[in-house]
């Protein structure tokens, strides 16, 4: 039973204050996902501690954990499109839903991301002899974006979305190399095998994937963005945006860690591109 079903089934057992919270959540769960505890308390006309008690009654650790469970329970909608979208949605409705669900997912991903692991990943990347980015399907787009970001950083960088090329590159990796494997589910067999090959050849393998997945078990370090999206059934959307954001975080950390002299080099790269563009009109 998901948490929305649980709230609906237990509605008559709640106290008067708890029922107010429940009714606000049931009326608009998509809004609650990205609302602060203060906003929810105000809308239900109750106190913030009451919201927390309500969340703990539902066997969650508090409001942030409750919102995560709420996002997971919204797994309905049009199969193979998006779990928040219904067949008869208008353009206004599905546009709003996609924006709202993406913003809510990014907020949950931000709160769940282990910044200690991010800092360790930046350490490894700034010391790497070579950086490789591997992904397949929707994650290949993220890996390609990572190549575009890190290519200008004056360190050897490669990207492959072909399994055979990934395997050969992994076999040719060595100590001092960093291989980043991207997969939301972490269950793609080919990528798990590639990660194992890179690790066998002494590369450091960083997985942008789900904790406790088969891929995570083959990685030296895991960066997990907690996005409740079933990509087995629905088109990858929020998970891909969260992965792209994590790539931006790593690129930013890399740039800051290298210092001001390194940023001067980035300015030269930017300046070299100016002649390829039309002048901006005022």
C-alpha positions, -999 to 999 in steps of 0.1 A, spaced: 0 0 0 15 34 -10 13 63 13 -16 80 -5 -37 49 -1 -27 46 35 -38 82 42 -71 76 25 -77 44 43 -69 58 77 -86 91 72 -113 84 98 -88 74 125 -69 107 124 -73 134 150 -90 166 139 -57 184 132 -42 153 114 -73 151 92 -68 187 81 -33 178 69 -45 146 52 -72 164 33 -48 190 20 -24 163 8 -52 142 -8 -66 172 -26 -33 182 -42 -4 157 -36 17 172 -65 17 206 -48 26 192 -14 57 174 -29 75 207 -34 59 227 -5 78 235 27 65 222 60 56 258 69 35 262 37 17 229 43 10 238 80 -4 272 69 -26 257 43 -40 232 67 -43 258 94 -22 238 119 12 239 135 44 225 120 49 201 149 15 186 141 27 180 105 57 162 118 36 141 141 14 132 112 44 122 91 58 100 119 24 83 123 27 72 87 60 54 96 82 80 79 111 97 96 98 133 92 85 157 66 114 153 40 111 115 42 73 118 39 77 138 7 99 112 -7 73 85 0 46 107 -14 66 112 -47 70 74 -50 33 68 -44 24 91 -74 35 64 -98 4 64 -119 -5 81 -152 0 72 -189 23 42 -194 55 48 -214 50 86 -211 51 101 -176 35 88 -144 20 123 -136 3 127 -169 -32 114 -177 -46 105 -211 -70 135 -212 -47 162 -199 -47 195 -219 -14 212 -230 -17 235 -200 -22 206 -176 6 183 -188 30 213 -191 24 223 -155 26 187 -143 60 181 -160 75 213 -145 61 206 -111 72 170 -109 107 179 -122 111 206 -96 99 184 -69 122 156 -79 152 179 -81 144 191 -45 143 155 -33 175 147 -51 192 177 -36 183 166 -1 193 130 -6 227 137 -23 257 129 -1 279 159 -4 308 141 13 307 117 -17 305 146 -40 336 161 -24 354 128 -27 344 125 -64 358 160 -71 391 149 -54 393 119 -77 385 139 -108 410 166 -102 437 141 -97 427 118 -127 451 110 -155 421 104 -178 384 107 -173 359 85 -191 321 89 -192 299 59 -202 261 57 -205 235 40 -226 200 52 -237 189 84 -219 220 82 -197 242 84 -228 229 119 -233 241 128 -198 275 112 -204 278 132 -236 270 164 -217 296 155 -192 322 152 -221 312 187 -233 317 201 -198 350 184 -189 366 185 -224 376 222 -218 393 213 -185 427 205 -200 426 168 -190 422 138 -213 384 130 -215 366 103 -235 329 94 -240 314 63 -255 278 52 -259 287 20 -278 291 -11 -256 321 -25 -275 340 8 -274 332 11 -237 345 -24 -230 377 -18 -250 382 15 -232 376 -1 -198 401 -29 -206 427 -2 -215 422 18 -184 448 18 -156 455 31 -122 450 69 -120 421 68 -145 386 76 -134 356 60 -152 322 75 -145 293 51 -154 258 66 -155 226 45 -151 195 55 -132 184 19 -125 220 5 -122 206 -27 -137 218 -25 -173 239 -56 -177 264 -42 -202 272 -12 -180 277 -34 -149 301 -55 -169 320 -24 -182 323 -11 -146 337 -45 -135 363 -45 -163 375 -10 -155 378 -19 -118 397 -51 -127 422 -29 -146 428 -6 -115 407 24 -126 386 42 -101 349 37 -110 324 63 -100 287 53 -105 260 79 -109 233 54 -101 209 40 -75 224 28 -42 225 -10 -37 220 -16 -75 242 -42 -93 262 -13 -108 267 3 -74 283 -29 -62 310 -27 -89 319 10 -82 346 25 -60 323 54 -52 285 59 -57 268 92 -63 231 85 -58 204 110 -68 172 98 -52 145 103 -79 113 82 -76 110 74 -113 102 40 -128 121 41 -161 111 5 -168 75 18 -174 78 55 -181 100 77 -203 131 89 -184 125 125 -175 132 137 -139 160 112 -134 178 125 -165 175 161 -153 189 151 -119 218 134 -135 226 164 -156 225 186 -125 249 163 -108 273 166 -138 271 204 -134 279 200 -97 310 179 -104 321 204 -131 317 233 -107 336 215 -80 364 206 -104 367 243 -116 367 257 -80 393 231 -68 417 239 -97 419 276 -86 420 310 -103 448 302 -127 428 273 -141 398 296 -146 420 319 -166 425 290 -190 387 285 -192 384 322 -201 408 316 -230 386 287 -242 355 309 -241 373 337 -259 384 314 -287 347 307 -294 336 343 -298 344 345 -335 320 315 -341 290 335 -330 270 365 -343 273 396 -322 246 399 -296 221 426 -304 213 452 -278 
